[in-house]
Amino acid sequence: MLGIIVFSFYVVIPYLLFAVPVQVLFNKHPKKFSLIYFCLYIFFSLLAVFIYSSVLNFDFSMEVVTTKNYYAISLSAALIFWFWDSVFLQKKRSAS
């Protein structure tokens, strides 16, 4: 039970710090499945995973960038948030 609570904390904090502001910004000019938005999600995801792993490991070296997990986590997070944003969160434009 404690593991679930700790894991939830580690998932919610980065989401609130990084994904929510980007999604709010993108929702001002909604575009479903935009490749530009996907590239920006990748950029912010790479940045977020670097900061998050550096803070957790107390190591601000660039070694984290050389691992496969860094890119796998970053790209999968970007894809999930981009898909989630495109399908569920984008407001429809009014027909006026």
PyMOL commands that set and color helices and strands:
alter all, ss='L'
color gray80, all
select helices_A, chain A and resi 2-27+35-57+62-66+68-89
alter helices_A, ss='H'
color red, helices_A
deselect
rebuild
show_as cartoon
